[in-house]
């Protein structure tokens, strides 16, 4: 199941059992960093993975500290890493 809107993702988490969220960092309405931080607070059991086309050390540190992401992958990623 997938959604492309971060607000839809949060609504889906309210209504469905979701085990893994894979999000891009760059999205409309909120960043992927903001999304995984919200998910961490509300649904700490959900595994959080962030994707980015322009990974920086600052973004990786924020993803780890704020969103406690399981993986931070740069595009293009390998299926093995994912």
N, CA, C and O atoms as a Tinker XYZ file with bonds, in Angstrom:
   328  protein
     1  N      0.862000   -1.166000    0.000000    73     2
     2  CA     0.000000    0.000000    0.000000    64     1     3
     3  C      0.905000    1.225000    0.000000    63     2     4     5
     4  O      1.924000    1.245000    0.691000    81     3
     5  N      0.553000    2.207000   -0.742000    73     3     6
     6  CA     1.369000    3.403000   -0.775000    64     5     7
     7  C      0.553000    4.665000   -0.956000    63     6     8     9
     8  O     -0.529000    4.647000   -1.543000    81     7
     9  N      1.078000    5.742000   -0.452000    73     7    10
    10  CA     0.487000    7.070000   -0.628000    64     9    11
    11  C      1.615000    8.022000   -1.004000    63    10    12    13
    12  O      2.785000    7.758000   -0.727000    81    11
    13  N      1.253000    9.117000   -1.629000    73    11    14
    14  CA     2.262000   10.086000   -2.037000    64    13    15
    15  C      2.206000   11.383000   -1.247000    63    14    16    17
    16  O      3.052000   12.258000   -1.434000    81    15
    17  N      1.247000   11.517000   -0.390000    73    15    18
    18  CA     1.054000   12.728000    0.398000    64    17    19
    19  C      1.359000   12.418000    1.864000    63    18    20    21
    20  O      0.804000   11.463000    2.408000    81    19
    21  N      2.222000   13.194000    2.519000    73    19    22
    22  CA     2.568000   12.897000    3.909000    64    21    23
    23  C      1.369000   12.965000    4.863000    63    22    24    25
    24  O      1.318000   12.217000    5.839000    81    23
    25  N      0.422000   13.839000    4.595000    73    23    26
    26  CA    -0.768000   13.904000    5.453000    64    25    27
    27  C     -1.618000   12.655000    5.286000    63    26    28    29
    28  O     -2.203000   12.167000    6.253000    81    27
    29  N     -1.691000   12.131000    4.055000    73    27    30
    30  CA    -2.385000   10.860000    3.833000    64    29    31
    31  C     -1.672000    9.732000    4.566000    63    30    32    33
    32  O     -2.318000    8.829000    5.096000    81    31
    33  N     -0.344000    9.780000    4.599000    73    31    34
    34  CA     0.417000    8.754000    5.313000    64    33    35
    35  C      0.071000    8.751000    6.796000    63    34    36    37
    36  O     -0.117000    7.691000    7.392000    81    35
    37  N     -0.012000    9.926000    7.384000    73    35    38
    38  CA    -0.372000   10.010000    8.805000    64    37    39
    39  C     -1.790000    9.509000    9.053000    63    38    40    41
    40  O     -2.044000    8.829000   10.047000    81    39
    41  N     -2.706000    9.840000    8.159000    73    39    42
    42  CA    -4.087000    9.335000    8.292000    64    41    43
    43  C     -4.124000    7.819000    8.160000    63    42    44    45
    44  O     -4.855000    7.145000    8.887000    81    43
    45  N     -3.336000    7.283000    7.232000    73    43    46
    46  CA    -3.292000    5.835000    7.034000    64    45    47
    47  C     -2.753000    5.138000    8.278000    63    46    48    49
    48  O     -3.254000    4.083000    8.669000    81    47
    49  N     -1.743000    5.718000    8.893000    73    47    50
    50  CA    -1.200000    5.140000   10.120000    64    49    51
    51  C     -2.241000    5.117000   11.240000    63    50    52    53
    52  O     -2.202000    4.242000   12.105000    81    51
    53  N     -3.159000    6.066000   11.228000    73    51    54
    54  CA    -4.236000    6.096000   12.229000    64    53    55
    55  C     -5.241000    4.968000   12.026000    63    54    56    57
    56  O     -5.887000    4.531000   12.978000    81    55
    57  N     -5.376000    4.495000   10.782000    73    55    58
    58  CA    -6.444000    3.545000   10.481000    64    57    59
    59  C     -5.974000    2.136000   10.106000    63    58    60    61
    60  O     -6.785000    1.210000   10.087000    81    59
    61  N     -4.703000    1.957000    9.811000    73    59    62
    62  CA    -4.182000    0.657000    9.373000    64    61    63
    63  C     -2.959000    0.288000   10.201000    63    62    64    65
    64  O     -2.289000    1.159000   10.756000    81    63
    65  N     -2.673000   -1.001000   10.281000    73    63    66
    66  CA    -1.414000   -1.446000   10.903000    64    65    67
    67  C     -0.346000   -1.374000    9.823000    63    66    68    69
    68  O     -0.392000   -2.113000    8.839000    81    67
    69  N      0.603000   -0.491000   10.012000    73    67    70
    70  CA     1.697000   -0.288000    9.070000    64    69    71
    71  C      2.990000   -0.663000    9.782000    63    70    72    73
    72  O      3.238000   -0.217000   10.902000    81    71
    73  N      3.809000   -1.478000    9.135000    73    71    74
    74  CA     5.065000   -1.915000    9.740000    64    73    75
    75  C      6.253000   -1.064000    9.321000    63    74    76    77
    76  O      7.169000   -0.843000   10.113000    81    75
    77  N      6.246000   -0.577000    8.063000    73    75    78
    78  CA     7.390000    0.147000    7.513000    64    77    79
    79  C      6.903000    1.365000    6.744000    63    78    80    81
    80  O      5.939000    1.279000    5.983000    81    79
    81  N      7.566000    2.500000    6.941000    73    79    82
    82  CA     7.315000    3.700000    6.151000    64    81    83
    83  C      8.608000    4.062000    5.433000    63    82    84    85
    84  O      9.660000    4.214000    6.053000    81    83
    85  N      8.507000    4.196000    4.111000    73    83    86
    86  CA     9.625000    4.644000    3.292000    64    85    87
    87  C      9.224000    5.993000    2.726000    63    86    88    89
    88  O      8.211000    6.110000    2.036000    81    87
    89  N     10.016000    7.003000    3.017000    73    87    90
    90  CA     9.664000    8.357000    2.608000    64    89    91
    91  C     10.841000    9.055000    1.961000    63    90    92    93
    92  O     11.994000    8.854000    2.344000    81    91
    93  N     10.532000    9.877000    0.976000    73    91    94
    94  CA    11.537000   10.774000    0.416000    64    93    95
    95  C     11.676000   11.953000    1.372000    63    94    96    97
    96  O     10.736000   12.291000    2.091000    81    95
    97  N     12.831000   12.565000    1.379000    73    95    98
    98  CA    13.009000   13.754000    2.215000    64    97    99
    99  C     12.247000   14.936000    1.632000    63    98   100   101
   100  O     11.637000   15.707000    2.373000    81    99
   101  N     12.277000   15.082000    0.310000    73    99   102
   102  CA    11.648000   16.233000   -0.344000    64   101   103
   103  C     10.215000   15.899000   -0.740000    63   102   104   105
   104  O      9.976000   15.093000   -1.639000    81   103
   105  N      9.269000   16.531000   -0.054000    73   103   106
   106  CA     7.849000   16.332000   -0.329000    64   105   107
   107  C      7.126000   17.653000   -0.126000    63   106   108   109
   108  O      7.632000   18.554000    0.543000    81   107
   109  N      5.935000   17.759000   -0.712000    73   107   110
   110  CA     5.124000   18.952000   -0.438000    64   109   111
   111  C      4.518000   18.871000    0.970000    63   110   112   113
   112  O      4.386000   17.780000    1.524000    81   111
   113  N      4.168000   19.961000    1.521000    73   111   114
   114  CA     3.459000   20.102000    2.805000    64   113   115
   115  C      4.322000   19.889000    4.039000    63   114   116   117
   116  O      4.148000   20.594000    5.033000    81   115
   117  N      5.255000   18.929000    4.003000    73   115   118
   118  CA     6.217000   18.749000    5.089000    64   117   119
   119  C      7.367000   17.926000    4.540000    63   118   120   121
   120  O      7.205000   17.186000    3.570000    81   119
   121  N      8.517000   18.055000    5.159000    73   119   122
   122  CA     9.653000   17.264000    4.698000    64   121   123
   123  C      9.545000   15.839000    5.219000    63   122   124   125
   124  O      8.803000   15.560000    6.161000    81   123
   125  N     10.287000   14.955000    4.599000    73   123   126
   126  CA    10.353000   13.588000    5.102000    64   125   127
   127  C     10.925000   13.530000    6.502000    63   126   128   129
   128  O     10.552000   12.668000    7.298000    81   127
   129  N     11.834000   14.453000    6.806000    73   127   130
   130  CA    12.380000   14.527000    8.169000    64   129   131
   131  C     11.284000   14.833000    9.179000    63   130   132   133
   132  O     11.227000   14.221000   10.246000    81   131
   133  N     10.421000   15.774000    8.843000    73   131   134
   134  CA     9.300000   16.107000    9.730000    64   133   135
   135  C      8.351000   14.921000    9.856000    63   134   136   137
   136  O      7.863000   14.618000   10.945000    81   135
   137  N      8.095000   14.251000    8.729000    73   135   138
   138  CA     7.179000   13.110000    8.741000    64   137   139
   139  C      7.697000   11.996000    9.645000    63   138   140   141
   140  O      6.956000   11.498000   10.493000    81   139
   141  N      8.961000   11.597000    9.476000    73   139   142
   142  CA     9.455000   10.494000   10.309000    64   141   143
   143  C      9.534000   10.880000   11.781000    63   142   144   145
   144  O      9.369000   10.024000   12.650000    81   143
   145  N      9.781000   12.144000   12.071000    73   143   146
   146  CA     9.784000   12.585000   13.470000    64   145   147
   147  C      8.380000   12.458000   14.068000    63   146   148   149
   148  O      8.227000   12.022000   15.209000    81   147
   149  N      7.359000   12.839000   13.298000    73   147   150
   150  CA     5.973000   12.694000   13.777000    64   149   151
   151  C      5.620000   11.227000   13.959000    63   150   152   153
   152  O      4.981000   10.850000   14.941000    81   151
   153  N      6.041000   10.402000   13.008000    73   151   154
   154  CA     5.754000    8.967000   13.097000    64   153   155
   155  C      6.468000    8.363000   14.303000    63   154   156   157
   156  O      5.891000    7.542000   15.016000    81   155
   157  N      7.708000    8.757000   14.534000    73   155   158
   158  CA     8.454000    8.240000   15.690000    64   157   159
   159  C      7.721000    8.523000   16.995000    63   158   160   161
   160  O      7.629000    7.662000   17.870000    81   159
   161  N      7.202000    9.740000   17.113000    73   159   162
   162  CA     6.507000   10.112000   18.351000    64   161   163
   163  C      5.173000    9.367000   18.504000    63   162   164   165
   164  O      4.843000    8.903000   19.595000    81   163
   165  N      4.417000    9.255000   17.423000    73   163   166
   166  CA     3.081000    8.667000   17.514000    64   165   167
   167  C      3.063000    7.147000   17.335000    63   166   168   169
   168  O      2.210000    6.466000   17.904000    81   167
   169  N      4.000000    6.616000   16.547000    73   167   170
   170  CA     4.032000    5.187000   16.209000    64   169   171
   171  C      5.473000    4.675000   16.291000    63   170   172   173
   172  O      6.054000    4.325000   15.264000    81   171
   173  N      6.049000    4.625000   17.470000    73   171   174
   174  CA     7.470000    4.286000   17.588000    64   173   175
   175  C      7.826000    2.898000   17.069000    63   174   176   177
   176  O      8.991000    2.637000   16.767000    81   175
   177  N      6.853000    2.007000   16.961000    73   175   178
   178  CA     7.129000    0.648000   16.498000    64   177   179
   179  C      7.280000    0.560000   14.980000    63   178   180   181
   180  O      7.752000   -0.457000   14.472000    81   179
   181  N      6.893000    1.594000   14.255000    73   179   182
   182  CA     6.986000    1.595000   12.795000    64   181   183
   183  C      8.433000    1.842000   12.377000    63   182   184   185
   184  O      9.069000    2.791000   12.835000    81   183
   185  N      8.943000    0.980000   11.506000    73   183   186
   186  CA    10.294000    1.153000   10.965000    64   185   187
   187  C     10.253000    2.307000    9.971000    63   186   188   189
   188  O      9.366000    2.372000    9.120000    81   187
   189  N     11.218000    3.215000   10.085000    73   187   190
   190  CA    11.244000    4.420000    9.249000    64   189   191
   191  C     12.495000    4.436000    8.383000    63   190   192   193
   192  O     13.613000    4.321000    8.886000    81   191
   193  N     12.295000    4.583000    7.060000    73   191   194
   194  CA    13.391000    4.643000    6.094000    64   193   195
   195  C     13.243000    5.924000    5.296000    63   194   196   197
   196  O     12.157000    6.239000    4.808000    81   195
   197  N     14.334000    6.659000    5.164000    73   195   198
   198  CA    14.325000    7.897000    4.380000    64   197   199
   199  C     15.175000    7.739000    3.130000    63   198   200   201
   200  O     16.242000    7.127000    3.158000    81   199
   201  N     14.679000    8.306000    2.025000    73   199   202
   202  CA    15.393000    8.332000    0.758000    64   201   203
   203  C     15.681000    9.775000    0.381000    63   202   204   205
   204  O     14.882000   10.671000    0.654000    81   203
   205  N     16.827000    9.993000   -0.247000    73   203   206
   206  CA    17.135000   11.336000   -0.707000    64   205   207
   207  C     18.011000   11.284000   -1.946000    63   206   208   209
   208  O     18.822000   10.373000   -2.119000    81   207
   209  N     17.835000   12.260000   -2.788000    73   207   210
   210  CA    18.670000   12.392000   -3.969000    64   209   211
   211  C     19.884000   13.261000   -3.714000    63   210   212   213
   212  O     20.790000   13.329000   -4.545000    81   211
   213  N     19.910000   13.917000   -2.585000    73   211   214
   214  CA    21.017000   14.826000   -2.279000    64   213   215
   215  C     21.332000   14.767000   -0.790000    63   214   216   217
   216  O     21.152000   15.735000   -0.052000    81   215
   217  N     21.801000   13.616000   -0.384000    73   215   218
   218  CA    22.083000   13.397000    1.029000    64   217   219
   219  C     23.230000   14.243000    1.542000    63   218   220   221
   220  O     24.274000   14.359000    0.901000    81   219
   221  N     23.019000   14.825000    2.700000    73   219   222
   222  CA    24.072000   15.581000    3.364000    64   221   223
   223  C     24.259000   15.000000    4.760000    63   222   224   225
   224  O     23.381000   14.316000    5.288000    81   223
   225  N     25.394000   15.279000    5.335000    73   223   226
   226  CA    25.641000   14.812000    6.696000    64   225   227
   227  C     24.633000   15.419000    7.665000    63   226   228   229
   228  O     24.147000   14.734000    8.564000    81   227
   229  N     24.318000   16.696000    7.488000    73   227   230
   230  CA    23.336000   17.348000    8.366000    64   229   231
   231  C     21.967000   16.670000    8.285000    63   230   232   233
   232  O     21.318000   16.446000    9.307000    81   231
   233  N     21.535000   16.344000    7.065000    73   231   234
   234  CA    20.239000   15.682000    6.899000    64   233   235
   235  C     20.264000   14.295000    7.535000    63   234   236   237
   236  O     19.291000   13.891000    8.172000    81   235
   237  N     21.355000   13.569000    7.372000    73   235   238
   238  CA    21.460000   12.237000    7.967000    64   237   239
   239  C     21.426000   12.310000    9.489000    63   238   240   241
   240  O     20.757000   11.509000   10.140000    81   239
   241  N     22.147000   13.268000   10.049000    73   239   242
   242  CA    22.162000   13.430000   11.508000    64   241   243
   243  C     20.773000   13.791000   12.011000    63   242   244   245
   244  O     20.323000   13.250000   13.021000    81   243
   245  N     20.090000   14.695000   11.325000    73   243   246
   246  CA    18.736000   15.071000   11.740000    64   245   247
   247  C     17.790000   13.875000   11.632000    63   246   248   249
   248  O     16.947000   13.674000   12.505000    81   247
   249  N     17.923000   13.088000   10.577000    73   247   250
   250  CA    17.071000   11.910000   10.412000    64   249   251
   251  C     17.280000   10.920000   11.548000    63   250   252   253
   252  O     16.328000   10.330000   12.058000    81   251
   253  N     18.517000   10.750000   11.929000    73   251   254
   254  CA    18.820000    9.818000   13.016000    64   253   255
   255  C     18.358000   10.375000   14.353000    63   254   256   257
   256  O     17.744000    9.657000   15.142000    81   255
   257  N     18.641000   11.626000   14.617000    73   255   258
   258  CA    18.307000   12.211000   15.925000    64   257   259
   259  C     16.822000   12.471000   16.100000    63   258   260   261
   260  O     16.265000   12.157000   17.152000    81   259
   261  N     16.165000   13.039000   15.094000    73   259   262
   262  CA    14.756000   13.415000   15.237000    64   261   263
   263  C     13.798000   12.284000   14.875000    63   262   264   265
   264  O     12.772000   12.097000   15.530000    81   263
   265  N     14.136000   11.536000   13.836000    73   263   266
   266  CA    13.222000   10.497000   13.352000    64   265   267
   267  C     13.624000    9.100000   13.722000    63   266   268   269
   268  O     12.879000    8.151000   13.479000    81   267
   269  N     14.820000    8.955000   14.320000    73   267   270
   270  CA    15.342000    7.632000   14.649000    64   269   271
   271  C     15.118000    6.663000   13.499000    63   270   272   273
   272  O     14.577000    5.573000   13.687000    81   271
   273  N     15.542000    7.072000   12.298000    73   271   274
   274  CA    15.325000    6.253000   11.116000    64   273   275
   275  C     16.166000    4.986000   11.173000    63   274   276   277
   276  O     17.259000    4.967000   11.738000    81   275
   277  N     15.631000    3.935000   10.574000    73   275   278
   278  CA    16.321000    2.657000   10.509000    64   277   279
   279  C     17.388000    2.699000    9.424000    63   278   280   281
   280  O     18.478000    2.152000    9.593000    81   279
   281  N     17.070000    3.350000    8.311000    73   279   282
   282  CA    18.010000    3.511000    7.204000    64   281   283
   283  C     17.834000    4.884000    6.580000    63   282   284   285
   284  O     16.730000    5.426000    6.533000    81   283
   285  N     18.938000    5.434000    6.102000    73   283   286
   286  CA    18.961000    6.702000    5.362000    64   285   287
   287  C     19.706000    6.381000    4.074000    63   286   288   289
   288  O     20.926000    6.216000    4.075000    81   287
   289  N     18.958000    6.293000    2.969000    73   287   290
   290  CA    19.536000    5.853000    1.702000    64   289   291
   291  C     19.536000    6.973000    0.680000    63   290   292   293
   292  O     18.599000    7.768000    0.608000    81   291
   293  N     20.602000    7.025000   -0.112000    73   291   294
   294  CA    20.655000    8.006000   -1.188000    64   293   295
   295  C     20.198000    7.352000   -2.485000    63   294   296   297
   296  O     20.374000    6.152000   -2.695000    81   295
   297  N     19.602000    8.180000   -3.356000    73   295   298
   298  CA    19.156000    7.715000   -4.663000    64   297   299
   299  C     20.318000    7.799000   -5.636000    63   298   300   301
   300  O     21.116000    8.732000   -5.538000    81   299
   301  N     20.443000    6.901000   -6.534000    73   299   302
   302  CA    19.656000    5.663000   -6.614000    64   301   303
   303  C     20.135000    4.681000   -5.544000    63   302   304   305
   304  O     21.327000    4.615000   -5.246000    81   303
   305  N     19.222000    3.935000   -4.981000    73   303   306
   306  CA    19.564000    2.956000   -3.956000    64   305   307
   307  C     19.582000    1.587000   -4.601000    63   306   308   309
   308  O     19.033000    1.389000   -5.685000    81   307
   309  N     20.207000    0.662000   -3.937000    73   307   310
   310  CA    20.172000   -0.719000   -4.424000    64   309   311
   311  C     19.055000   -1.445000   -3.694000    63   310   312   313
   312  O     18.787000   -1.182000   -2.522000    81   311
   313  N     18.409000   -2.358000   -4.399000    73   311   314
   314  CA    17.330000   -3.128000   -3.773000    64   313   315
   315  C     17.846000   -3.914000   -2.575000    63   314   316   317
   316  O     17.119000   -4.133000   -1.606000    81   315
   317  N     19.092000   -4.332000   -2.649000    73   315   318
   318  CA    19.683000   -5.075000   -1.530000    64   317   319
   319  C     19.751000   -4.213000   -0.270000    63   318   320   321
   320  O     19.483000   -4.693000    0.832000    81   319
   321  N     20.117000   -2.921000   -0.441000    73   319   322
   322  CA    20.157000   -2.017000    0.708000    64   321   323
   323  C     18.768000   -1.772000    1.274000    63   322   324   325
   324  O     18.586000   -1.678000    2.488000    81   323
   325  N     17.795000   -1.671000    0.384000    73   323   326
   326  CA    16.429000   -1.388000    0.826000    64   325   327
   327  C     15.840000   -2.620000    1.487000    63   326   328
   328  O     14.692000   -2.593000    1.932000    81   327
